[in-house]
Amino acid sequence: MTQNGRLEAMRERVLDALGELVRAESPSGDLAALAHCAEVLSRVGQDFLGCPPVRRDVDGVPCLQWGSDGAPHIGVIGHLDTVHPLGSLAVNPFRIEDDWAYGPGIFDMKAGIIEGLAALSVVGLDGVTLLVTGDEELGSASSQPLIEELARRVEVVLVLEPSFEGALKTSRKGSVTFDLDVRGKEAHAGLEPHDGVNATIVMAHAAIAIARLADEARGTTVTPTTASSGEAGNIVPGRARLHVDVRAWEPEELERVEAALRNLDPALPGAQIDVIRGPRRVPLEAEQSRLLFELARRVWEREGFGELKEAAVGGGSDGCLTAAVGTPTLDGLGPVGRGAHTPGESIRLSELLPRAALVAGLIDELRARRSAR
């Protein structure tokens, strides 16, 4: 029997678990909600794998680990946090309509977690460590040491992030975020605005200059996103803050943009711009995924699913972290779906168990190749 045949026998169990996990809302940064979701996932995971996870929380962020304590050679990673705020279930409740299942975070990436648990319930945990973290959508600032520690202990890493229209993600842009803290000088907006240094104006000029750092030809995006300034409507603002999202195919481009940000000149005399760098992920290069993708392609064909495609994508993931320490990494093994990070987020149900079969088949192949060495 194929792996997909074994998994089809547990379809109802998989769908019940998927609904339970999606209903446990888990917005990034909400430690109470993340803790509740981690408890739900612990129960679900124990049901599939026959053992509870080890909790390895960092800075209050829940991180769950199943599998080998000794010398695992396969790492499987995912994250339980989502971008959706509490209450999103009221807008996009978990439900099944025809071949689609809906719910906040179902595509990115709770279905991927369930897919991984189902696969491991079939092939077992021998030589495998599954790590699920709780801060990926914020850049994995707390969980990064755990992810890198796992990557150094294993020979390969499989990432349960969602697919790109069914294609595996064999390369990703690197990413880094920055916060610009603009300091001006407060003054009464009606009586003496000339005595102030308007931080909003400085921030606006900086945002325009920052956007010009993008390089379309090289695929480098530099995007000012959230902004805030001021304390009251009748005061010249003395402080402002701007968030900047940077993505690039080449590490040198990330460095170029950072250098330019740190050399920004404030548009008004007396103002100051401080640049605070956030989490940084280097690019995942196709060469680091090549052999694993070829193996996945053969597994997919053997299961009878036809041609498996690959894609290069702009979004970063924890796969960038594992590849950065030199561990071969294959990303995008999660579900086929649509609407990531939107109120209509959903997955195609007919693709869910075949994707789990791909993960199971990959693990079996990696074990067999290791035994043959």
N, C-alpha and C positions, 0 to 999 in steps of 0.2 A: 504494500500500500504506500502511496506517495505521502509526503508530509502534509500536503493539502487535504488528502483524504482523512488523515488522523485528526486534523484540526477541524474539518467540517463536522465531525462527530460531536464537537463541543461548542457549536455555534451559539446555542441559547445561553450557555454559561458565559461565553465571551461577551455577548450583548448585554446581559445583566450586569456584568462587571463594568462594562463601559459606561452604562447609565449611572451606576453608583459613583464612579470616579468623576464623571462630568458634573454631577449634581453637587459634588464637594467643591464649591468655588474656591479658587486659590490665587487671588491677585498677587503679583509680585510686591514684596514689601509689607504685606499685611501678615505679620508673624502669627497672629491667632488663627487666621483662616488657613494659612499654610500648614500650621500644626494640625488642624482638624483634617485637612486633606491628606496629610502624611499618615494619620491614624487610619483613615479609610483605606489608603493604599496599602498600608501594612497588613490589614485584614484581607484585602483582595489578593495581595501577593502571597500571603501564607496559604490561602485557599488553592492557588495555582501551583505553588512550589513546595508546599508541605513544610515550610519553615518560616519563622519570622525574620524580618530584616534586622540588621544592626543599625541603630540610630547613630549617626555621626554628625550631629548638628554643629554648625559653625555660626557664631554671632547671632544665635537664635534662628538661623535659617535651617529648616529640616533637610537632612540628607539621609537617604536610606540605601543600605547596601546588602545584597544577597550574594551568596556564593563562596568561592574558595577563599579560605584564610591563608592558605599556604602559597603556592606558586601558580596562580592562574595564568593562562596564556591568551585568553580572549576576554576583552573588556566590552561591555555593552552599556551605553549611557543614554540617559534621557533626563527630562526635567518636568516637575509637576506644577510649576508656577505658570500663570497666564497673564496676558495684558488686560484682561477684562475685570472691571471693578465689581465689588459685591453688588448683587442685585441684577446682574446681567442675565440670570436665568429667567427673569420676568420678561425680558425682551426676546431671548432665544432659548427657550426651555429645551431640555433634552427630549427628543422625539424622533420617531422614524417615519419617514414619508417615502413610500416607494423604495428606491435603492439608496436613499440618503438618510444619514443620521445627523442631527443638529445639536448644537449646544456650545456654550462658551469654552474655548480651549480644546474642543474635541479634535480639531485638525492639528493644532500646535499647542501641546502634542500628546494629549491624554490617550487618544487612540493608539499612538505609537507605543506608549507604555503597556497598554493592554495587549497589544500585538506581541511585544517582547515577552511578556509573562506567559502568554499562550504558547509561544514558540519554545520557551524554556521548560514549560510543563511537559512538552513532548520529548525533548532531547535531553533534559536534565541539566544540572548545574556543574557537572564535572569539568574542571578546568576553566570555568566561566565566573566572572564577577559582574553583576548588574549594579550600577550606581545610578540612583535617581536623585537629582538635586532640586533646590527650591529657589534659585535666583538667576537662572539663565537669561531671562528676559531683561534683567538689569545689568548684564555683562559678566555675571558669575564672580563678582568681586570676593565673596566669602567662600564659595565652593571651589574656586580655581585650584588651590593647593591639593584638595582631594582628587580632583580630576587629573591633575598632572601626576600625582602620586600613583594613581591607577595606571595611567598611560606608561609610566616608567616600569611598571611591574609586568605588563603584558606584552605580547608580540603584535597584536592587532587590536583595533577598536572599531566596533560597529555602533553607529549613531542612529537612534530611532526617531530623528527629526522627520517631519513630513516630506514626502517626495515633491518633485517639481513636475506636476502633471503626469505622475507615474515614473518619471526618470529619477535615477539615483543622482545625488549631488557629488560629483567627483572633484569639483573645485569650487572654492568660495572666496569672495573678497575678504581681505582683512578689514578690521574696523576699530575705531577708537572714538571716544566721546570726550568733549571738553565742556567745561563751564567757564564762562567769562564773567568775572566779578568786576563791575565797573564802579569806580568811586568818584563822585563829584562833590558838590557842596550844596547843602540845603539853603533855601532862602524863601521868604514870603513871595508867592507868585504875583500878588497884587501890589504890594508896597515896595519891594526891592528885588525884583527878579534879576536885575543886573548884578547883584551881589552873589548870585548862585552860579554853580557849574552844573549844567543839566545833564544828569547821567543818562536820561532817556535819549537825548540827542547823540551823545557819545556812543551809546549802544546801537542806535539806528545806523550811524555811519559805519560802525564796526561790522554790523550784519551785512551791509552791502559789500564791503570790502572782502568779507569772509566768503560770501557766495561766489565771488570772482576767482577764488582759489581752485574751484573745480576745474577738471581737465577732461572734457568729454572724450577726446581722442584716446586718452589712456584709461578711460573708464573710472576716473576718480570723481566721486561725488562729495561735495562739502555743503551741508545743509543746516543753516540756522533753524532751530525748531522752537522750543518754548522760550518765552521771554517774560520778564516781570520787572517792574520798577516803581519807585515812589512809595510814600506812606499815606499821602492825602492829596485830594484834588486841588488844593490851594497852596501847595508847597512845591517849589522847584525840587525835583527828585535828586537826592544825594547818592542813591545806590541803585544799581540795576544789575540784572543777571540774565545771561543769554546761554542757552544750551546749543551745542554744535555737534552734529553727527557726521563722521567722516568714514568713507569706505573706499578701498582701493585694491587693485589686483597685485600691487607691488609694495613691499614694506617700505621701500625708499619714498614712495608717494606719501605714505602716512607720516614719515619723518619730515618731508618737505612742508606739508601742511602745518604740522606742529611748529616748526621753526618760524613759519610765516605768522602764525597766531601769536607767538611769543614776541614778535617784533612789530606788532600793531602799534601805530601811533594814535593816541587819543585825538579826536577831532577838535576838542576844546582845551585851551590852556588850563592847567590846574587839575585836570582829570587823570585818573590812573586806571589801567586795565590789568588785572591779575588773571592768569590762565591756570585753571586747575584741570589736570588730565584725569579722565576716568578710566574704566577698564579698557584694555587693548587686546585685540586678537589679531594675530598675523594671518596672512592668507593661507588657505588650504590649497595646495598645488596639486594639479591632476596627477603628477607622477607619484604622489604619495597614496593615491587611490587606485592606480592602474591595475596592479595584480589582483587586488580584492574585487575590483569591478569585473574583471574577466572571469573570476571564479563565480561571482554572483550571476553573471550572464549565463554561464553554463548550467548553474542550478535552476535558474528560471526556465530555461529551455527544457531541461530534463523533467521539470514538473508539468510541462505541457502548456506553458503560458505564452510562448512565442518569443518575440524580440524584447529585450530589456534595453532601455535607452539611458543615456547619461546627460547631465547638464551642468553648466557653470552658472552659479547664481551670485547675486550681490549681497544677500544676507549672511551674517556671521552666525556661528554656532559654537558649542563646546568642542565640536570636531576640530575647529581651528586650534584649540588649546592642545589637544592630544597630538595633532600633527606637528605642532611647534616643538614638541620634545622629541620628535623623530620617530613616532610610532605610526606605522601604516594605518590609515583611517578611511573608512567608507561611510558616507553620510547619506541622508535622505532615504533610509530604509523604512520609514514610517508610512502612513496611509496615503491614499490618493484622495484629494479633497479640493476645497475651494474656500475663499473668503477668510483666510488666516487674519486674525486680529480685527475682524469686523463682526457686526451683530448677526451676520448670516453664516457664520463659520459652520462648515459641514464636511462630512466624509462620505465617500462612495462605499457602501457596505459590501458590494460584490467583490471589492478589491482587498478587503481587510484581511481575510484569512489567507488568500494567496500571498500577501506581503509577509504574514507571519510564517508561512511555509518557506519563503525565501530566507528569512532569518534562521529558521531551524535548519534548513539545508546548508546554509553557509557554515553554521557552527559544526555540523556533522563533517563537512568537507575539511574544515580547518583542523579538526581533531584527527581525521584520517591522515592528512598530510603530515601532521606532527608525528604521529605514530610511525609513519613510514620513513622518517629521517634516520 
